Structure formats: C-alpha cells, structure tokens
Amino acid sequence: MYAVVDLGGKQIRVSPDEHVRIPRMDAEVGSSVTFDRVFAVRTNGDFAVGCPTVEGAKVVGEVIAHGKADKVLVYKYKRRKFYRRKRGHRQPFTEVKISEIIT
C-alpha cells in the first residue's frame, strides 16, 4: 500500500510506518497532521489515480522532529579577477512518520 501525496509543494510517495522529510511545517512535535491532496493510491492490487486528486483519500502522519538538512555549498568564481564567493545554506525540514492511508 502506498500513496503519492503533495507534501510542501513536492510529490512524494509514502507508505504506512515510513519516515519522510518534507519542507518545514508549522506544527508541534508529536502533533498529528493530515494531507488531503492525494494524487494516487495503491491498495491490495487496486490503483486509483485522481484528476487531479483522489476523492476522499487522506494521509495521516505524526510530526517526529524539526531540523536542518546537510549544508549545500555554493561557489562563485571568475578567473583573473580575484572574484570568489563561498556561501552555504541549510534547508529546514520536518520529519513526519506516516501512520495510515485512508481511501
């Protein structure tokens, strides 16, 4: 059983009891979150694809933690001009444990 869900502007395939990292959400750690923009659901051989979403389908999860991803370094360089820039960025994320998929 799995579902394709819109989580923070990204389409992610999720299954029950799976931990996924999604872009940062405003939710407390330990709280329950529901995602209702489900694009596709597969259950016991049946496959439902929405247009654009599957009617009545929801994915329920629990917020496990908030954090920052690994640092991404960006270098800018122009030869012979002594132009060098080094910047780093850490993208914030929310880790969610998927508890159930409701069809």
C-alpha positions in Angstrom: 0.0 0.0 0.0 1.3 3.4 -0.9 0.1 6.9 -2.0 1.5 9.8 -3.9 0.9 12.9 -1.9 1.6 16.7 -2.3 3.8 17.5 0.7 5.0 21.1 0.8 4.9 21.5 -3.0 6.6 18.3 -3.8 5.0 15.0 -4.8 6.3 12.2 -2.5 5.5 8.5 -2.5 4.7 7.4 1.1 3.8 4.1 2.8 2.5 3.4 6.3 5.1 3.4 9.1 7.6 5.3 6.8 9.6 8.4 7.9 9.7 11.2 5.3 11.4 14.6 5.4 9.3 17.4 4.0 9.9 21.1 3.8 9.4 22.8 7.2 5.8 22.9 8.5 4.3 25.0 11.3 3.3 22.0 13.5 4.3 21.0 17.0 6.4 17.9 17.6 4.1 15.0 18.5 1.0 16.5 16.8 -1.0 14.8 14.1 -1.1 16.2 10.5 -3.4 15.3 7.7 -2.6 15.6 4.0 -5.6 15.6 1.7 -4.0 16.3 -1.7 -3.5 12.7 -2.7 -2.8 12.2 -6.4 -2.7 8.3 -6.5 -3.4 5.4 -4.1 -2.5 1.7 -4.5 -4.2 -0.7 -2.1 -4.2 -4.5 -2.5 -3.8 -4.6 -6.3 -6.2 -1.7 -6.8 -4.8 1.5 -8.3 -6.7 4.8 -8.2 -5.4 7.9 -9.9 -7.1 11.3 -9.3 -7.9 14.1 -11.6 -6.2 16.0 -10.0 -6.8 14.3 -6.6 -8.4 11.1 -5.4 -11.8 11.9 -3.8 -11.9 11.0 -0.1 -8.3 9.9 0.2 -6.2 11.2 3.1 -2.8 10.5 4.5 -2.4 10.9 8.3 1.0 11.3 9.9 2.7 12.4 13.1 5.4 15.1 13.4 8.6 13.4 14.8 11.1 16.3 14.6 12.2 19.5 13.0 15.7 20.1 11.8 18.1 21.3 9.1 19.5 19.3 6.2 23.2 19.0 5.4 24.9 22.1 4.2 25.0 22.9 0.5 27.9 25.0 -0.6 27.8 27.4 -3.5 31.0 28.7 -5.1 31.1 31.7 -7.5 34.4 32.3 -9.3 35.6 34.5 -12.1 39.1 33.8 -13.4 41.8 36.5 -13.3 39.5 39.0 -11.5 40.0 37.8 -7.9 36.3 37.3 -7.6 35.5 34.4 -5.3 32.4 33.9 -3.2 31.6 31.0 -0.9 28.1 30.7 0.6 26.4 27.9 2.5 22.7 27.0 3.0 20.9 24.5 5.2 17.3 23.8 4.3 14.9 23.4 7.2 12.8 20.3 7.2 10.1 18.5 9.2 10.3 14.7 9.7 6.9 13.0 9.6 6.0 9.4 10.4 3.1 8.2 8.1 0.6 6.4 10.3 -2.1 5.5 7.9 -3.5 6.0 4.4 -7.3 6.4 4.2 -9.0 5.7 0.9 
